[in-house]
């Protein structure tokens, strides 16, 4: 058996096209396009690549991209003042505070300063609380992307056993809450889980979000399971550098029923969901 490859690029392109149509309708109705502001502090290469891709996708969707690139030595107070200005700016519907940040900045304090209704990353404690109790709020984009990919795979979640490997606030915890909303039975595993391999083998849906290259082997996967690989690591192999996920893909694809590739799986979905959240923020702020 060879798994169905769930192509995140194709799904993201479809979602972005839908977002562009809705953004055009919003612009026509309100006389302005939805606006997304990105705050990038320092020169982290991965962050710069992500922000460039975000800007390109935002503009392609007919939205306004507002960039604030700040030197690494920028004081935290100055960043907080910028966030407060963006909160008050009627042209800004969503605020993206790019992580990681230099050590002198308390990222949690900056995120807490963002208006929860402009927190399109879904990181604010208010949005985390809304998700936990089942209220309407913004969901972290990667977690939302995982759920859309599971849907694209045609996986039935009601009554399914789901295992999430990784307990981060960015992916593990929110995707677990989303799975519970869909009536899955959820186990959250992590680095201290005893006999992690056997826990993973129970999963009808396995989400790997630990950041350890190829940690999850083929014999950890239940035959026919849906595998969503959130991890992305750059390794040296055969004299060249390549990107790999948390799942040993070559073996897993022979066991799973459906699997996301790395790259080209969860990654494109993160930006697509960011654009969806931004449009939704604009609609909510306009009362539509």
TIMI-997671 format. One line per 3 residues: number of its first residue (from 0); their letters; for each residue x, y, z of N, C-alpha, C. Coordinates in steps of 0.1 Angstrom, whole numbers, plus 2048, in hexadecimal, padded with zeros to 3 digits. Example, Ala and Ser with C-alpha at 12.3 -4.5 7.8 and 13.67 -1.06 7.14 Angstrom:
<vofis>
0 = as = 884:7C7:84E:87B:7D3:84E:884:7DF:84E | 880:7EA:847:889:7F5:847:881:800:84F
</vofis>
This chain:
<vofis>
0 = xxx = 808:7F4:800:800:800:800:809:80C:800 | 805:816:7F8:80C:823:7F7:802:82E:7FB | 806:836:804:7FD:841:809:7F9:84B:7FF
3 = xxx = 7ED:850:801:7E9:85C:7F9:7F1:868:7FE | 7F7:86F:7F4:7FF:87B:7F8:7F5:887:7F8 | 7F4:88D:804:7EB:899:806:7F4:8A5:803
6 = xxx = 7F2:8AB:7F8:7FA:8B6:7F2:7F5:8C3:7F8 | 7FD:8C9:801:7FA:8D6:808:7FB:8E1:7FE | 803:8E0:7F4:804:8EB:7EA:7F8:8ED:7E2
9 = xxx = 7F2:8E2:7DE:7E6:8E2:7D6:7DA:8E8:7DE | 7D9:8E3:7EA:7CE:8E7:7F3:7D0:8F6:7F6 | 7DC:8FA:7F9:7DE:908:7FC:7DB:911:7F1
12 = xxx = 7DF:90D:7E4:7DB:915:7D9:7CC:917:7D7 | 7C5:90C:7DA:7B6:90D:7D9:7B1:916:7E3 | 7B6:915:7EF:7B1:91E:7FA:7B5:92D:7F7
15 = xxx = 7C1:92F:7F2:7C5:93D:7EF:7BC:943:7E4 | 7B8:93B:7DB:7B0:940:7D0:7A2:944:7D6 | 79D:93B:7DF:790:93F:7E5:791:94B:7EE
18 = xxx = 79C:94D:7F5:79F:959:7FD:79F:965:7F5 | 7A6:964:7E9:7A7:970:7E0:799:974:7DB | 790:96B:7D8:783:96F:7D4:77C:976:7DF
21 = xxx = 77D:971:7EB:776:977:7F6:77C:984:7FA | 789:985:7F9:790:992:7FC:78C:99D:7F2 | 78A:999:7E5:786:9A3:7DB:778:9A8:7DE
24 = xxx = 76F:99E:7E3:762:9A2:7E6:762:9AC:7F2 | 76B:9A9:7FC:76C:9B2:808:770:9BF:804 | 77B:9C0:7FB:780:9CD:7F6:775:9D5:7EF
27 = xxx = 76D:9CF:7E7:763:9D6:7E0:758:9DB:7E9 | 755:9D3:7F4:74B:9D7:7FD:74F:9E2:807 | 75C:9E2:80A:760:9EB:815:76A:9F6:810
30 = xxx = 76E:9F5:804:777:A00:7FF:785:9FF:803 | 789:9F4:809:797:9F1:80D:799:9E2:80D | 7A5:9DE:80B:7A9:9D0:80B:7AC:9CC:81A
33 = xxx = 7AA:9BF:81D:7AF:9BA:82A:7BE:9BD:82C | 7C3:9C0:838:7D1:9C4:83A:7D7:9BB:844 | 7E3:9B5:841:7EB:9AD:84A:7F8:9B3:84C
36 = xxx = 7FB:9B6:859:808:9BC:85D:811:9B1:863 | 81D:9B1:85E:827:9A8:864:832:9AF:86B | 836:9AB:877:841:9B1:87E:84C:9A6:87F
39 = xxx = 857:9AA:87A:863:9A1:87A:86E:9A8:880 | 874:9A2:88B:87F:9A8:893:88B:99F:891 | 896:9A6:88C:8A2:99E:88A:8A3:998:87B
42 = xxx = 8AC:98F:879:8AF:98A:86C:8B0:97B:86C | 8A6:975:872:8A5:966:872:8A2:962:863 | 8AB:95A:85D:8A9:956:84F:89C:94F:84C
45 = xxx = 898:946:854:88B:93E:852:87F:948:853 | 880:951:85D:875:95B:85F:874:964:853 | 87F:968:84D:87F:971:842:879:96A:836
48 = xxx = 87C:95D:834:876:955:829:867:955:82B | 863:951:837:854:950:839:84D:95D:837 | 853:968:83B:84C:975:83A:84C:979:82B
51 = xxx = 856:976:823:856:979:815:84B:971:80E | 849:964:812:83F:95C:80C:831:961:810 | 830:966:81D:823:96B:822:820:978:81A
54 = xxx = 82A:981:818:827:98D:810:822:98A:802 | 829:981:7FC:825:97D:7EE:817:978:7ED | 814:96F:7F7:806:969:7F7:7FC:973:7FA
57 = xxx = 7FF:97C:803:7F5:986:808:7F2:98F:7FC | 7FC:994:7F5:7FA:99D:7E9:7F2:995:7DE | 7F6:988:7DC:7EF:980:7D1:7E0:97F:7D4
60 = xxx = 7DD:97E:7E1:7CF:97D:7E5:7C7:98A:7E5 | 7CE:995:7E1:7C7:9A2:7E1:7C6:9A9:7EE | 7CF:9A5:7F7:7CF:9AC:804:7DB:9B5:805
63 = xxx = 7DB:9BD:80F:7E6:9C7:812:7F0:9C1:81C | 7FC:9C0:818:807:9BB:821:80F:9C7:826 | 810:9C8:833:817:9D3:83A:822:9CD:842
66 = xxx = 82F:9D0:83E:83A:9CA:845:841:9D4:84E | 845:9CF:85A:84E:9D6:863:85A:9CE:866 | 865:9D0:860:871:9C9:862:87A:9D2:86C
69 = xxx = 87C:9CC:878:883:9D4:882:891:9CE:885 | 89B:9D6:888:8A8:9D0:88B:8A7:9C7:898 | 8B1:9BE:899:8B1:9B5:8A4:8B2:9BC:8B1
72 = xxx = 8B8:9C7:8B2:8BA:9CE:8BE:8AF:9D7:8C2 | 8A4:9D7:8BB:898:9DF:8BE:893:9DC:8CC | 891:9E6:8D5:88D:9E4:8E2:87E:9DE:8E2
75 = xxx = 87B:9D6:8EC:86E:9D1:8ED:863:9DB:8EE | 866:9E6:8F5:85C:9F1:8F7:858:9F7:8E9 | 862:9F8:8E0:85F:9FD:8D3:856:9F3:8CB
78 = xxx = 858:9E6:8CD:850:9DC:8C6:842:9DD:8CB | 841:9DE:8D8:833:9DF:8DE:82C:9EB:8DA | 833:9F6:8D8:82D:A03:8D4:828:A01:8C5
81 = xxx = 830:9FA:8BD:82C:9F7:8AF:81F:9EE:8AF | 81F:9E4:8B7:813:9DB:8B8:806:9E3:8BC | 808:9EC:8C5:7FC:9F4:8CA:7F7:9FD:8BE
84 = xxx = 801:A02:8B6:7FD:A0B:8AB:7F5:A02:8A0 | 7FA:9F6:89E:7F4:9ED:895:7E6:9E9:89A | 7E4:9E7:8A7:7D7:9E4:8AC:7CD:9EF:8A9
87 = xxx = 7D2:9FB:8A9:7C9:A07:8A7:7C7:A0B:899 | 7CF:A05:890:7CF:A09:882:7C3:A02:87B | 7BA:A0A:876:7AE:A04:86F:7B1:9FC:862
90 = xxx = 7BC:9FF:85D:7C0:9F8:850:7C6:9EA:853 | 7C9:9E7:85F:7CF:9DA:863:7C5:9D1:869 | 7C3:9C6:862:7B9:9BC:868:7C0:9B1:86F
93 = xxx = 7CC:9AD:86B:7D4:9A3:871:7E2:9A7:874 | 7E7:9A2:880:7F5:9A4:884:7FC:997:885 | 808:996:87E:810:98B:87F:81D:98F:886
96 = xxx = 820:989:892:82D:98C:898:835:97F:896 | 840:981:88E:847:975:88A:851:970:894 | 850:963:897:85A:95D:8A1:864:955:899
99 = xxx = 870:953:89E:875:957:8AC:879:965:8AB | 87C:96B:8B7:881:978:8B9:88E:978:8C1 | 895:983:8C1:8A1:984:8C9:89E:982:8D8
102 = xxx = 8A9:97E:8DF:8A7:979:8ED:8A2:984:8F7 | 8A5:991:8F3:8A1:99C:8FD:892:99F:8FC | 88B:999:8F2:87D:99B:8F0:874:990:8F6
105 = xxx = 86A:994:8FE:861:98A:904:856:988:8FA | 857:97D:8F2:84D:97B:8E7:83F:97A:8ED | 83D:974:8F8:830:973:8FE:82A:980:901
108 = xxx = 832:989:906:82C:997:90A:828:99E:8FD | 830:99D:8F2:82C:9A3:8E6:81F:99D:8E0 | 81E:990:8E0:812:989:8DB:806:98D:8E3
111 = xxx = 807:98E:8F0:7FC:992:8F9:7F8:9A1:8F6 | 801:9A9:8F0:7FD:9B7:8ED:7F5:9B8:8E1 | 7F4:9AD:8D8:7ED:9AE:8CC:7DE:9AD:8CF
114 = xxx = 7D6:9B5:8C8:7C7:9B4:8CA:7C3:9A6:8C6 | 7BC:99E:8CF:7B9:990:8CB:7B1:98F:8BE | 7A9:99A:8BB:7A2:999:8AE:7AA:99D:8A2
117 = xxx = 7B7:9A0:8A4:7C0:9A1:899:7CB:997:89A | 7CA:98E:8A3:7D4:983:8A5:7D2:978:89B | 7D5:97A:88F:7D2:970:885:7DB:963:885
120 = xxx = 7E5:964:88D:7EE:958:890:7E7:94F:89B | 7DE:955:8A2:7D7:94D:8AC:7DF:949:8B9 | 7E9:952:8BB:7F2:94F:8C7:7EE:955:8D4
123 = xxx = 7E5:960:8D3:7E2:967:8DF:7DA:95E:8E9 | 7DD:960:8F6:7D6:958:900:7C7:958:8FF | 7C1:963:8FB:7B3:964:8F9:7AE:95A:8EE
126 = xxx = 7B5:95A:8E3:7B1:951:8D8:7B4:942:8DC | 7BF:940:8E4:7C1:932:8E9:7B6:92E:8F2 | 7B1:937:8FB:7A6:934:904:799:932:8FC
129 = xxx = 796:93A:8F2:78A:938:8EA:78A:92A:8E3 | 796:926:8DE:797:919:8D8:794:90E:8E2 | 79A:90F:8EE:799:905:8F8:78A:903:8FD
132 = xxx = 783:90E:8FD:775:90C:902:76B:90B:8F7 | 76F:90B:8EA:766:90A:8DF:760:916:8DA | 766:922:8DE:760:92F:8D9:767:932:8CB
135 = xxx = 761:93C:8C5:766:940:8B8:773:949:8BA | 77D:946:8B3:78A:94E:8B4:793:94A:8A9 | 79F:950:8A9:7A9:94C:89F:7B1:940:8A4
138 = xxx = 7B3:937:89B:7BB:92B:89D:7C8:92C:897 | 7D3:927:89E:7E0:927:898:7E0:921:88A | 7E7:927:881:7E6:924:872:7EA:916:86F
141 = xxx = 7F5:912:875:7FA:904:872:7F1:8FA:877 | 7EB:8FB:883:7E1:8F2:888:7D5:8F1:87F | 7D0:8FD:87B:7C5:8FD:872:7C8:8F7:864
144 = xxx = 7D4:8F9:85F:7D8:8F2:853:7D9:8E3:854 | 7DD:8DE:860:7DD:8CF:862:7CE:8CA:861 | 7C5:8D1:866:7B7:8CC:866:7B2:8CC:858
147 = xxx = 7B5:8D6:850:7B1:8D7:842:7B7:8CC:83A | 7C3:8C8:83D:7CA:8BD:836:7C4:8B0:839 | 7C0:8AE:846:7B9:8A2:84A:7AC:8A1:842
150 = xxx = 7A5:8AC:841:798:8AC:839:79B:8A9:82B | 7A6:8AE:825:7A9:8AB:817:7AC:89D:815 | 7B2:896:81F:7B5:888:81E:7A8:880:81F
153 = xxx = 79D:886:823:790:87E:824:78F:876:830 | 797:87A:83B:797:872:847:78B:875:850 | 784:86B:854:779:86D:85E:77F:86E:86C
156 = xxx = 77C:879:873:781:87C:880:778:877:88B | 76B:877:889:762:873:894:765:865:899 | 769:864:8A5:76C:857:8AB:77A:851:8A8
159 = xxx = 781:859:89F:78F:854:89C:798:856:8A8 | 7A3:84E:8A8:7AE:851:8B2:7B9:859:8AC | 7BB:865:8B2:7C5:86E:8AC:7D0:86F:8B7
162 = xxx = 7DC:86F:8B2:7E8:871:8BA:7F0:87D:8B5 | 7F2:887:8BE:7FA:893:8BA:807:892:8C1 | 812:891:8BA:81F:890:8C0:825:89E:8C0
165 = xxx = 826:8A4:8CC:82A:8B2:8CD:81F:8BA:8D5 | 824:8C2:8DF:81A:8C9:8E7:81C:8D8:8E7 | 821:8DE:8DC:823:8EC:8DB:816:8F4:8DB
168 = xxx = 817:900:8DF:80C:909:8DE:809:90D:8D0 | 812:90B:8C7:810:90F:8B9:809:905:8B1 | 80C:8F8:8B4:806:8ED:8AC:7FF:8E3:8B4
171 = xxx = 807:8DC:8BD:802:8D1:8C4:7F5:8D3:8CC | 7F5:8DD:8D5:7E9:8E0:8DD:7DD:8E4:8D5 | 7DF:8EE:8CB:7D3:8F2:8C4:7CD:8E7:8BB
174 = xxx = 7D6:8DF:8B4:7D1:8D5:8AB:7CA:8CA:8B3 | 7CE:8C8:8C0:7C7:8BE:8C8:7B9:8C3:8CB | 7B8:8D0:8CE:7AA:8D6:8D1:7A1:8D5:8C5
177 = xxx = 7A7:8D7:8B9:79F:8D7:8AD:79B:8C8:8AA | 7A3:8BF:8AD:79F:8B1:8AB:794:8AD:8B5 | 795:8B2:8C1:78A:8AF:8CB:77D:8B5:8C6
180 = xxx = 77E:8C1:8C0:771:8C7:8BB:76B:8BE:8B0 | 773:8B6:8A9:76E:8AD:89E:76B:89F:8A4 | 76B:89E:8B1:767:891:8B8:771:886:8B6
183 = xxx = 77E:889:8B4:788:87F:8B4:78C:87C:8C3 | 792:871:8C5:797:86E:8D2:7A6:871:8D1 | 7AB:87A:8D9:7B8:880:8D7:7C2:87D:8E2
186 = xxx = 7CE:878:8DE:7D9:876:8E7:7E4:880:8E3 | 7E8:888:8ED:7F4:891:8EA:800:88B:8F0 | 809:887:8E7:816:881:8EB:821:88B:8EA
189 = xxx = 82D:888:8F0:838:891:8F1:845:88A:8F4 | 84F:891:8F7:85C:88B:8F9:85D:882:905 | 854:884:90F:854:87B:91B:84A:870:91B
192 = xxx = 843:86F:90F:839:864:90E:840:857:90E | 83B:84E:917:841:840:917:83D:838:90B | 846:831:905:844:828:8FA:83C:830:8EF
195 = xxx = 842:83B:8EA:83B:844:8E1:838:83C:8D4 | 840:833:8D0:83D:82B:8C3:82F:824:8C4 | 82D:81E:8D0:820:817:8D1:814:820:8D2
198 = xxx = 816:82C:8D8:80C:836:8D8:808:83A:8CA | 812:83D:8C2:810:841:8B4:809:836:8AC | 80C:829:8AE:806:81E:8A7:7F7:81D:8A9
201 = xxx = 7F2:823:8B3:7E3:823:8B5:7DC:82D:8AC | 7E3:836:8A7:7DD:842:8A0:7D6:83F:893 | 7CA:843:891:7C4:844:884:7C8:850:87D
204 = xxx = 7CB:85B:885:7D1:867:880:7DD:86B:889 | 7E8:86C:882:7F5:86F:889:7FA:87D:885 | 7FB:886:88E:801:893:88B:80E:894:892
207 = xxx = 819:896:88A:827:897:88F:82B:8A6:88F | 82E:8AB:89B:831:8B9:89C:83C:8BB:8A7 | 847:8B4:8A6:851:8B5:8B0:85E:8BB:8AC
210 = xxx = 861:8BD:89F:86D:8C3:89A:879:8BA:89B | 877:8AD:89A:882:8A4:89A:882:89C:88D | 88C:89E:885:88C:898:877:88B:889:878
213 = xxx = 880:884:871:87E:876:86E:87D:86D:87B | 878:874:886:877:86D:892:86C:861:892 | 861:864:88B:857:85A:88A:859:850:87E
216 = xxx = 85C:844:882:85F:83A:878:853:833:872 | 855:82C:867:849:825:861:842:81B:86A | 84A:814:872:844:80A:87B:83D:810:887
219 = xxx = 83D:81E:888:835:825:892:827:828:88D | 824:825:881:818:82A:87A:80E:81F:878 | 802:821:87C:7F7:817:87A:7F4:816:86B
222 = xxx = 7F4:80A:865:7F1:809:857:7E4:810:853 | 7E4:819:849:7D9:820:845:7D6:82D:84C | 7DF:831:855:7DD:83D:85D:7DF:849:854
225 = xxx = 7D9:854:858:7DC:861:852:7E7:868:85A | 7F2:86C:853:7FE:872:85A:800:880:855 | 7FF:889:85F:802:898:85C:80F:89B:862
228 = xxx = 819:89F:859:827:8A1:85E:829:8B0:85E | 829:8B6:86A:82B:8C4:86C:839:8C8:86C | 842:8BF:870:850:8C2:871:857:8C6:864
231 = xxx = 861:8CE:866:86A:8D1:85A:878:8D5:860 | 882:8CC:85B:88F:8CE:860:899:8CD:854 | 8A3:8D5:854:8AD:8D5:84A:8B9:8CC:84E
234 = xxx = 8BC:8C1:846:8C7:8B8:84A:8D1:8B7:83E | 8DC:8B2:842:8E7:8AF:838:8E5:8A0:834 | 8E4:89D:827:8E3:88F:823:8E8:88E:815
237 = xxx = 8F1:884:814:8F7:882:806:8FE:88D:800 | 904:895:809:90C:8A1:804:903:8AD:801 | 8F6:8AC:804:8EE:8B8:802:8E4:8BA:80D
240 = xxx = 8DF:8C6:80E:8D5:8C9:818:8C7:8C7:813 | 8BF:8C2:81B:8B1:8BF:817:8A7:8C1:823 | 89B:8C3:820:891:8C5:82A:889:8B8:82C
243 = xxx = 888:8B5:839:881:8A8:83C:877:8AC:848 | 86D:8A3:84A:864:8A5:854:867:89C:861 | 85D:89C:86A:85E:894:876:85C:885:873
246 = xxx = 857:882:868:853:874:864:85D:86F:85A | 862:863:85C:86B:85C:852:862:859:845 | 862:862:83C:858:862:831:858:856:829
249 = xxx = 864:852:824:865:847:81B:85F:83A:820 | 861:837:82C:85B:82B:832:84C:82D:835 | 849:839:83B:83B:83C:83F:831:83C:833
252 = xxx = 835:840:827:82D:841:81C:828:833:817 | 830:829:81C:82C:81B:819:822:815:823 | 81F:81C:82D:817:817:838:80A:81F:83A
255 = xxx = 80B:82C:839:800:835:83C:7F6:834:831 | 7E9:839:834:7DF:83A:82A:7E0:847:823 | 7E4:852:82A:7E6:85F:824:7F1:866:82C
258 = xxx = 7F9:86E:825:804:874:82C:807:882:825 | 80C:88B:82D:810:898:827:81F:898:825 | 824:89D:81A:832:89E:817:839:8A9:81E
261 = xxx = 846:8A9:81F:84E:8B4:824:85A:8B6:81A | 85B:8C1:813:852:8CD:814:845:8CA:80B | 83C:8D4:80C:831:8D4:803:824:8CE:80A
264 = xxx = 824:8CD:817:819:8C7:81E:812:8D2:827 | 816:8D2:833:811:8DC:83D:815:8EA:83A | 822:8EC:836:827:8F9:834:81F:903:82C
267 = xxx = 81B:900:820:813:909:818:805:90C:81F | 800:903:827:7F3:905:82D:7F4:90F:838 | 800:911:83E:801:91B:849:7FE:929:843
270 = xxx = 804:92C:838:802:939:832:7F3:93B:82D | 7EE:930:827:7E0:931:822:7D6:933:82D | 7D9:92D:839:7D0:92F:844:7D2:93D:84A
273 = xxx = 7DE:942:84A:7E1:950:84E:7D8:95A:846 | 7D8:958:839:7D0:961:831:7C1:95F:834 | 7BD:953:836:7AE:951:83A:7AB:958:847
276 = xxx = 7B4:957:851:7B2:95D:85D:7B1:96D:85C | 7BA:972:853:7BA:980:851:7AD:985:84B | 7A9:97E:841:79C:982:83B:791:981:845
279 = xxx = 791:977:84D:786:975:857:787:980:861 | 793:985:865:795:990:86E:78F:99D:868 | 792:99F:85B:78C:9AB:855:77D:9AA:854
282 = xxx = 777:99F:852:769:99D:851:763:9A0:85F | 769:99A:869:764:99C:877:764:9AA:87B | 76F:9B1:878:771:9BF:87C:767:9C8:874
285 = xxx = 763:9C4:868:75A:9CC:860:74B:9C8:863 | 749:9BE:86C:73C:9BA:86F:735:9B1:865 | 73D:9AB:85C:737:9A2:852:73A:994:856
</vofis>
